[in-house]
Amino acid sequence: MTSTQLAGAVLRPATGADAAAIARLMRAALNAFDWMPVVHTPAEDLAFIRDIVLPRQQVTVAEVVSQIVGFIAVGGDRVEQLYLDPAWTGQGIGSRLLTDVTAGLSVTKLHCFQANTGARRFYERHGFRAEAFGDGTTNEEGLPDILYVSRR
């Protein structure tokens, strides 16, 4: 994917050098939710991004003035991660990450926590439909979730 200019941001493929910034952004996004339990340390977040996400998934970052303000990670037909810096939500960056990166997929799946009403509205606006509801027994946070699917 080539860099794309949008709303003051540039989309580009992530590199290993981005791991620490991505891990910090993910933690900041998760900390913005008062219902989200903290189940990992910052060091575990970094190891997850560096050792699992970056080597195994297609990761794209959104940058503004060389600062990563959002990222998406896709593995196969699944959006595994999509996070924005809380200060950058509502500016179209998440929409561009989602639509640009999944444009070539005929089916896209993702999980979202039921408590994340903002993300639920976001995905539903982008054509995702809830196909299954979980009780939290299949995720480490123990929170009820939803399987969303988009078919093109």
C-alpha positions as CSV (number, residue, x, y, z in Angstrom):
1,M,0.0,0.0,0.0
2,T,1.3,3.4,-0.8
3,S,1.1,6.4,1.5
4,T,-2.3,8.2,1.3
5,Q,-2.9,11.7,2.5
6,L,-6.1,12.2,4.5
7,A,-7.4,14.7,7.0
8,G,-3.9,15.8,7.8
9,A,-2.8,12.1,8.2
10,V,-0.7,9.8,6.1
11,L,-1.4,6.0,5.9
12,R,1.6,3.8,5.6
13,P,2.6,0.2,6.3
14,A,4.0,-0.2,9.9
15,T,7.5,-1.2,10.5
16,G,9.2,-2.9,13.5
17,A,10.5,0.6,14.5
18,D,6.8,1.5,15.1
19,A,6.2,-1.2,17.8
20,A,6.6,1.0,20.9
21,A,4.5,3.9,19.5
22,I,1.7,1.5,18.4
23,A,1.7,-0.2,21.9
24,R,1.5,3.1,23.6
25,L,-1.4,4.2,21.4
26,M,-3.2,0.9,21.9
27,R,-2.9,1.3,25.7
28,A,-4.1,5.0,25.6
29,A,-7.1,3.9,23.6
30,L,-8.0,1.1,25.9
31,N,-7.5,3.3,29.0
32,A,-10.1,5.7,27.6
33,F,-12.8,3.1,28.4
34,D,-13.8,3.0,32.1
35,W,-15.4,-0.5,31.5
36,M,-12.2,-2.0,30.1
37,P,-10.2,-4.1,32.6
38,V,-6.4,-3.7,32.5
39,V,-5.1,-7.2,31.9
40,H,-1.6,-6.5,30.5
41,T,1.4,-4.3,31.6
42,P,3.0,-1.8,29.1
43,A,5.9,-4.3,28.6
44,E,3.3,-7.0,27.7
45,D,1.6,-4.6,25.3
46,L,4.9,-4.0,23.6
47,A,5.8,-7.7,23.3
48,F,2.3,-8.4,21.8
49,I,2.7,-5.7,19.2
50,R,6.4,-6.5,18.4
51,D,6.3,-10.3,18.6
52,I,2.8,-11.2,17.4
53,V,1.0,-8.4,15.6
54,L,3.7,-6.9,13.4
55,P,5.2,-10.2,12.2
56,R,1.8,-12.0,11.7
57,Q,-0.6,-9.4,10.5
58,Q,-0.8,-6.6,7.9
59,V,-0.4,-3.5,10.0
60,T,-1.1,0.0,8.7
61,V,-0.5,3.2,10.7
62,A,-2.0,6.7,10.3
63,E,0.5,9.4,11.0
64,V,0.2,13.2,11.6
65,V,3.4,15.1,11.6
66,S,5.4,11.9,12.2
67,Q,3.2,10.9,15.1
68,I,1.2,7.7,14.9
69,V,-2.4,8.5,15.7
70,G,-4.1,5.3,14.7
71,F,-3.5,1.8,13.4
72,I,-5.2,-1.3,12.0
73,A,-4.0,-4.9,11.9
74,V,-5.6,-7.4,9.6
75,G,-4.9,-11.2,9.5
76,G,-6.6,-13.0,6.6
77,D,-10.3,-11.8,6.6
78,R,-10.2,-10.5,10.1
79,V,-9.6,-7.0,11.5
80,E,-7.6,-8.0,14.6
81,Q,-6.9,-4.5,15.9
82,L,-8.2,-1.0,15.1
83,Y,-7.3,1.7,17.5
84,L,-7.1,5.5,17.4
85,D,-5.5,7.9,19.8
86,P,-8.5,9.2,21.8
87,A,-7.6,12.8,20.7
88,W,-8.0,11.8,17.0
89,T,-11.4,10.1,17.0
90,G,-14.2,11.5,14.9
91,Q,-11.9,12.9,12.2
92,G,-12.3,10.2,9.5
93,I,-9.0,8.5,10.2
94,G,-10.5,5.2,11.5
95,S,-12.9,5.1,8.5
96,R,-10.0,5.5,6.1
97,L,-7.9,2.8,7.9
98,L,-10.9,0.4,7.8
99,T,-12.0,1.1,4.2
100,D,-8.6,1.3,2.6
101,V,-7.1,-1.8,4.2
102,T,-10.2,-4.1,3.8
103,A,-11.2,-2.8,0.3
104,G,-9.9,-6.0,-1.4
105,L,-11.7,-8.4,1.0
106,S,-15.1,-9.9,0.0
107,V,-15.8,-10.8,3.6
108,T,-14.4,-9.0,6.7
109,K,-14.9,-10.2,10.2
110,L,-14.0,-8.6,13.6
111,H,-14.9,-8.8,17.2
112,C,-16.1,-5.8,19.3
113,F,-17.0,-5.6,22.9
114,Q,-20.7,-5.1,23.5
115,A,-19.9,-2.2,25.9
116,N,-18.1,-0.3,23.2
117,T,-21.1,1.5,21.9
118,G,-19.1,4.0,19.9
119,A,-17.2,1.3,18.0
120,R,-20.5,-0.6,17.4
121,R,-22.0,2.5,15.8
122,F,-18.8,3.0,13.7
123,Y,-18.8,-0.6,12.4
124,E,-22.5,-0.6,11.7
125,R,-22.1,2.7,9.7
126,H,-19.5,0.9,7.7
127,G,-21.8,-2.0,6.7
128,F,-20.9,-4.5,9.4
129,R,-23.7,-6.7,10.8
130,A,-23.8,-8.5,14.1
131,E,-23.8,-12.2,13.5
132,A,-23.0,-13.7,16.9
133,F,-23.0,-12.5,20.5
134,G,-20.5,-13.9,23.1
135,D,-20.7,-14.0,26.8
136,G,-17.0,-13.1,27.4
137,T,-15.8,-16.7,28.0
138,T,-13.7,-16.6,24.8
139,N,-11.7,-13.4,25.5
140,E,-9.1,-12.7,28.1
141,E,-11.0,-9.6,29.3
142,G,-14.0,-11.6,30.2
143,L,-16.3,-9.1,28.5
144,P,-19.4,-9.9,26.3
145,D,-18.5,-9.4,22.7
146,I,-20.0,-9.4,19.2
147,L,-18.8,-11.0,16.0
148,Y,-19.4,-8.4,13.2
149,V,-19.2,-9.4,9.5
150,S,-19.2,-7.3,6.4
151,R,-19.9,-9.0,3.0
152,R,-19.3,-7.1,-0.3
